[in-house]
Amino acid sequence: MIDIVLCASGSDEVRIVHDLATERHPAARVVRRCADLAETLAVTAAGIGDVVLIDVTVRGLGRDVLSAMIRDAAVVGMRPADASENTSLGLRHMVPAEAPVDEILAAVEAAVLGEPEDTEAWVQEAQFAEPGAMGRLLAVWGPVGAPGRSTTAVNLAAEAAAAGRETILVDADTYGPAQSQMLGVLDEAPGLVAAARAHDRDTLDEETMDSLLPQVQPRLRLLSGIGVPGRWAELRRTTLDGVWGALARCGELVIADVAAVLDEDEELSYDTAAPQRNAAAISAIEAADAVIAVVAADPVSITRLLREQARLEELGVRELHVVVNRVGAPVPGERLRELIGSRLPMASLTLLPDDPVACRSAAWDGALLSETASRSALRRGLRDLAASPAVQGEDPATASPTAPAEPARRSR
């Protein structure tokens, strides 16, 4: 006997319950009729029912909620006649709400008796009308201590766009979002939150994505961050995992600026599913084709980077490129190469010179280094990095390495 938890409304609910009762189907029964989504989640969490039969248009339903529900029971979606045919929320088993009860029971049996849903792989990418080639996704990360992640990310994106690549810059830092200010974008809207919500509701199509990606430079578009760090809870792993795929379909290169902390400590505070404080950074790194680790040229920052090696391996980083930022005269470049290269497996290492004057000027003007200090050694180093295999996606083993920019000699 299959126990069904039903969450529907109106005539569909009455008809299904009536047909199951009067036609005496021995294989299934309705054990709970839920009035709303909250009751359905509570019932499944309590272990009641083998399968949830739910209207996909019920208020509040999305991929994130369904991922929690699938952990406790099989799920079959019912699509009303007035709903779009594309509204499936990634569910494997869907039936029309007006379908005969025998057809509904066939879907219920397939969901219960078939292979269980893989909650990790269940969240699918947004389905565009004509899926295209996937762009390269880079996560710009670095240890705590402000080594220059945001400055590196925004200027790398700008240099890649100036070189002719359609580039998308994503502000996925949930501790200190700053890309809108660095680019001088005054009317800031939480674009990443809006994209996550649209994906959660299965409405993240090409038109919606285009509206969330304003062009800030030729061939450079921005997906703004959460605005204030307090909105971090609105970014869920199940929705973000799909947003990265949707972004990769919109541009040749996607550069995500992420926060430093990569801990998953929610299980220490909650005994149920809970939002992850560092979901954006972890999701971006796991989905990235390569990670650019930005570290300051000082022993504290380098030590923090080396201590994160095990965590990066846990997240499955396939290609790691290290950028040593703020390299000055006291420490020679070869010593930094030997220090980091002998302890950390990586695809490449780049040295960027220290130029605080140019960085401060760009920050106050809300401009790029190419606009305020186009001839500086730092800008040249970032331009060379944007043209290197780390960003372009060539095979680091076969591509010729790009010579790093040497620190500029400062005159009195």
N, C-alpha and C positions, 0 to 999 in steps of 0.2 A: 504494500500500500504506500503510495506517494502522498505525503502531506504537503498541501499547497497553501502558501501565504499569499493572499490576494490583495493587491493595492490598485484599485480602479475606481471609477465613479460612474454614476448615472445608470443608463440602461445596460451597458456592457457588464457591469458587476452583477446586476440582478439576473441577467440572462445566463451568465456563466454558472452562478451558484444554482439557479433553477435547473439548468440542464444537467449538471452533475448530480443533483439530488433526484430528479425525476427519471432520468435515463439509467440510473443505478450503475454507474461505471465502477467496477470493482477495483480498478487499478489506482484510483486517485480520489482524494477528498479535500475539501477546503477546511482547514483547521483554524484559520484566522482571517477575518476581513478587516483590513487596516484603513483608518480614515485618512491618514496622511503619511508623509515620508518619515517623519520622526517616529511614529508608532511602528512602521515597518522595520526601521533600523533597530529599534529596541527589541522587537520580536525575534528577528534573526540573530541578534547578539545573544539572546537568551537561549538559543539553540532550538527554537520552535520552527518546525517546517523543514522539508527537504529542498523545496524550490520556491522562489518568489516569482509570482506572475504579476508584472507591474506595468502600468501605463507609462510610456516613455515621456509623456508630456506632463506628468505630475509636477507640481510646483517644487522647485528646489533640486530636482534630480539632475545629476551630471556624472561625468566619468569618475570624479573623485569619490562621490558617494557610492557609486556602483562598485568601485574597487574595494571599498570596505565591506559592502554587502556580499560580494563574491567570496570573501574569505570564509563566510559562515554558511552559505547556501548557494545552490545553483540559481541562475536568474534567467527568466524568459521575458522579453519585452513585448508589449502590445502597442502597435502603432494605430492611433485613431485614423479615421478616413480623412479628416481635414489636416492631418500632419504631413510634413514633407517626407517624401520617400527616402531622402538622405538622412533622416533622423533615426539613427540606430545607436548612437552613443558607444559604438564599438562592440555592441553585444553580438555574440555569435548566433544566438537563437532569437528570432523575431517572428511574430505572427500579426496579421491584421486584427484589430480589436473586434471586428465584426465577423471573424472567421468562425466556422462551426466548431462546436466543442470537441469533436473528434480530432480536428486539425490542431487545436490548442493542446490537447492531451498528447498528441504525437510529438510536438515540440517540447513539452514538459518531460516526457520520457527520454527524449534525446539529450536534454540538458542534464538530467539526473543520472542516466545510465551511461552516457558517453564519457569522453575524457574530461577531467576537471579543468576548469579555466586556469591558465597560468597568469596569476595576478601581476607578475613582473612584465610579461610580454603582452598583457591584455590591452594596455593603453596604446591605441594605434595613433598614427600620425593623422593630422587633418587631411581629409580627402578633397583635393582640388579637382576641378573638372578635368584637367589634362595634366596629370603628374609629369613633371619635367625632371631634368637632371638635378642631382643633389650637389649643392655647393659645399665648400670646405668650412668646417666649424672649428674655430680656435677659441680656447678658454685662456684668458690672461689672468693668471693667479700669482700669488706670492705670499710669503709668510707675513705674520703680523708685524706691525711697525712702520707702515706707510713707506714701502720701498719704491713706490712710483708706478703702481699697477695702472691706475686710471690715466695718468699722463702717457704711459707707454701704449695703452690700448687705443686711446683716441687718436694719437698721432700715427700709429701703425695703420689704423683704419683709413685715415686721411691720405696717407702716402700710397696705400694700395689702391684707393679710389683714383688718386691723381695719375697712377700708372695705367689706368684703364679698366680696372676690375669693378664690377658692380658689388658694392660692399655694404653690409649692414652692421652697425655698431649697436650692441645691446648692453644696457646698464643693468646688470644682474647682481649688483652689490647691495645686499640687504642691510648692511651696517652703515655704509656711508655713500649712498648714491650721489654722483656728482657730474655725470656726463652732460646733462642739460646745461648746467652752469658753465662747464668748461667750453662748451660750444656756443655759448651765448644765446641759448634758446630760452626765451622769457616765458612763453605760455606753455608751461610744463604740464603734461597730463600723464597719469600712470599707465603708460603704454603696455608694459609687461603684464601688469595686472589685468588689463582689458583683454590682452591676447590669451592669457590663461583662462579667463572666464569664458571667452568665446569658444575656446577649444573644449572646455568642460561641457558646454551646452551644444556642441557639434555645429557651431555656426562660424567657425574660423575658415572662411573661404578666401579666395583671392581678393575680392573687393574689400572685405573686412581687414585683411592684412595690409593692403595698400593704404587704407585710411589711418592705420596705426603707425605707418612708417614715413614720416615727413622727410623730405630731402633737405639736408642741411648744407651740403656741398655737392658739386657735380659728381654723380655716381656714388654718393655717400648718403645713406639713410639711417635714421636713429630710431631705435625702440627704447623709449625713455624708461627710467626705473620706477620704483615705488614712491618716490617723492620724499616720504619720511620713513625712517626705519621701523616705526611702529606698525606699518602695514605688512610686515613680513609674513604674517599668518595667512594672508590671502594668496600666497604662492605655494601651491601644493605640488608634490613630486609627480603625481599622476597626470596633472595637467601640463606641467613644465616639460615632461619627457616628450609630449606630443608637440609642444610649441617649437622645440629646437628643429624637429623635422620640417615643420611648416616654414620656418625661417630659411632653412637650407634650400628650399625650393624657390625662394624669392630672390636669392642673391648668389653670386659666384663665391663670395667670401662672407662669413659671419664671424664677427669677433665679439666675444662676450667678456665683459669686465666683471669678475666675480670677487667675492669677499675672501678673506684669508682663512677663516675658521671652517674646518671640515669635519667637526665632531658630529656624531649622531647620539645624543644623550637623552632623547625623549623617553626611552624605555626606563631610565632611572627615575623619572617623575610621573609617568603614566602607566597604568596597566591595560590601557586600551589604545586604539589608534589615535595619534595626536599629530598636529602639524609640526613639521620639522623646522627649527630655526635656521638651519643652513641648507635647506632643500635646494635653493637656487644654485648655489655653488657646487654642491654635490652632483646635482642633475646635469649641470653644464659640463663638468669635468668628465663624467661618465659617458656623455654623448659626444664629446669633442673628438675630432680626428687627431688633434695635437694640443698639448698644453704648453703655454709659454710661461715659465716661472720667472718672475721678476724679483730680484734680490738686490739689496743695497750692498755696496762694496765696503762692508764693515764686518767684524767677526761675529757680532751678535746676530745680525740678519742671516749670514751664511750658516751659522750653527742652527738657527731655526729652520732653514731650508733643509739641511741634511737630516734633521730629526723628523721631518715630514715625509721622508722617503718611503717608509713602510705604509703610511696612509695613502700615498699616491698609488702605490702598487695595489693596495686593497681596492681602490676605485677603478682599477684596470686601465691606467694611463698607458697608452700604446706608444706614444711619441712625445718625449719631453725635450723641450728646448729651454735652456737657461739663459737669461739676460741679466748680466751684472750691471746694475745702474750706479751712477754717481762715482765713477772710477776717477780718482784723483792722483796727484803726483806721488804721495807717500808710498803707495802700494803698486808695484809694477804689475802689468797685465799678465805676464807669464806666471807670476806667483799665484795669482787668482786662478788661472787656468789649471795649474797643477793641484792647488788646494781642493777645488771643487771637482775637477775631472777625475781625480784618483779616488773619490769617495762616492760619487753619484753617477749612475749610468744615465747617459743622456745622448740625444741625437746631435746637438750642437751647443756651443757656448758663444755668446756675443757680449762684448764689452761696450758700454755706452759712457761717454765722458760726463763729468759733472759740469753743469751749466745752470746754476741757480738763478742768475740774472734773467736769462732767456725764459726759464720756466715761470718765474714770478711775473714777468711782463705779459706772457701769454695768459696766465691765470687771471690777472686783473683786467685784461682786455677781452676775455672770453673768446680767445682766438687760438689758432693752431701755431705750432712752431714754424711751419712753412710760411705763415703770414707775418710773424713778428721777428723771427730770427732765421731766415731762410738760408743764410750762409754759415750758420753755426755748426760746429763739429757734432753736436748732439743731434741736430736735425739731419745731417748727412748720415749719421749712424742709424737713425730710425728709417731713413729712406732705403739704405742698403739692406736693413733687416726685412723691410717689406718686400724687397725683391728676392729674398733668399728662399731656399727650400722650406724653411720653417713656416713661412706664410704662404708661399705659392703652392706647396704640396708636392714638390718633386721628391723623389727618393733620396734621402740624405746620404745613402751609401754610394749612390752613383753620381749625384750632382756635385759640382765643384763647390767647395765651401766659400762662403763670402768672407772676405777679410774684415775683421771688426774695426770699428773706428777707434783710433787711439785717443786718449784723453788730450784735450787741448792744453797747450802751454799758456798759462795766464801771465800776462806782463803787468808790471806795476803801473 
